[in-house]
Amino acid sequence: MNLYEKIVAGEEKISLVGLGYVGMPIAVAFAKKIKVVGFDLNQEKIQLYLNGIDPTREVGNEVIQTTSVEFTADETKLREAKFHIVAVPTPVNDDHTPDLSPVEGASKILGRNLTKGSIVVFESTVYPGVTEEICVPILEKVSGLKCGVDFKIGYSPERINPGDKVHRLETITKIVSGMDEETLDIIAKVYELVVEAGVYRAESIKVAEAAKVIENSQRDINIAFMNELSIIFNKMGIDTKAVLEAAGTKWNFLKFSPGLVGGHCIGVDPYYLTYKAEQLGYHSQIILSGRRINDDMGKYVAESVVKHMIQSNLPVKNARVAILGFTFKEDCPDTRNTKVIDIYKELQEYGINPVVTDETADAEEALKLYGVQFVPMSEIRNMDAVIVAVAHKGFLKLNKEEIRAMYQPSNEKKVFADIKGLFNRNDYTDEEFVYWRL
């Protein structure tokens, strides 16, 4: 019997190293079919899972309460598994260079608990070469085992979309790769247990790593183009959304829209590729220019709001500005790497006191990471300007009366920045509102 057959027969377990927005749904999906050990360093998170609480809101409390995943913060439990999936974040440092410490740390933990005959599959987004040139040497050094002899490796990039209930692990084609044909076959078959959409067998680990890193780079560049158009059309007094709707009637026009690009993927992955390119002597032209545009959009939004306030004869210093939404994407509690903080900080530079409301976001995380204390929606009153920064479903329900109630009644003009264009522009083009969107 090979490892796949033993896993299916229940004789061997698989492990998930890292139980965040990506790792936890994978663990839960596999646990419906096979035995799974779910490991995370964060004991508080493990305790929440053990108590039947899903802090990520990706699968819901009910699923966590009934899943057979063995949640643990005890790394020695990894010794019970023979097939390991590493799903830890790969962020960037402040200078935009890759921060490989989480994936290196996970490799050390796994190395300490690796047994002969194991397969290790990395899911974290990296530049081509990280799995074989950085992770393997750590695994070998810490475990004392030899890659290719005592254990095998593979790479299968995660494509989970946090907060998305349609595009899930099961419904997205999974890229898989392995160090040799036999390993690739076992990895492919293991993932086929849960991925209904099927797997795509990449020809090498480096090809799979490269495929992942360009997926988000492509999206980043397309959004950067839209953001640049938005800046140009705003100068021309043309509504960008109206332009995109008109252009979108052509069959091959790609439907992207302007916005803030945050999160752990689109705003991060391109830097992994350009970092490796620079090591090889190539300085990126297109990828980095797209990054520059997208990284500056929070500042641009704040500046635009301030300009509209000045045009409306509203004093800027000590003005009260509300920001609705703080997460990096709609209907997802994650605030890490959100670009809304850029709007917040830029407004502060003008002597403005921004207030933030977001009932979807992880309030504790926002306070810890950014020092931002949320206020309840009911306290958004007497404002000089309101910025709808995130397209949460809850905000979509707001009507004109509710939005009007947020402003200082004595102000003749109400500056309303609807970044994502959630509301009907025609409803806010009267004498009362100064409506603006990207």
Secondary structure, 3 states (H helix, E strand, C coil): CCHHHHHHCCCCEEEEECCCCCHHHHHHHHHCCCCEEEECCCHHHHHHHHCCCCCCCCCCHHHHHHCCCEEECCHHHHHHEEEEEECCCCCECCCCCECCHHHHHHHHHHHHCCCCCEEEEECCCCCCCHHHHHHHHHHHHHHCCCECCCEEEEECCCCCCCCCCCCCHHHCCEEEEECCHHHHHHHHHHHHCCCCCCEEECCCHHHHHHHHHHHHHHHHHHHHHHHHHHHHHHHHCCCHHHHHHHHCCCCCCCCCCCCCCCCCCCCCHHHHHHHHHHHCCCCCCHHHHHHHHHHCHHHHHHHHHHHHHHHCCCCCCCCEEEEECCCCCCCCCCCCCCCHHHHHHHHHHCCCEEEEECCCCCHHHHHHHHCCCECCHHHCCCECEEEECCCCHHHHCCCHHHHHCCECCCCCCEEEEECCCCCCHHHHCCCCEEEECC
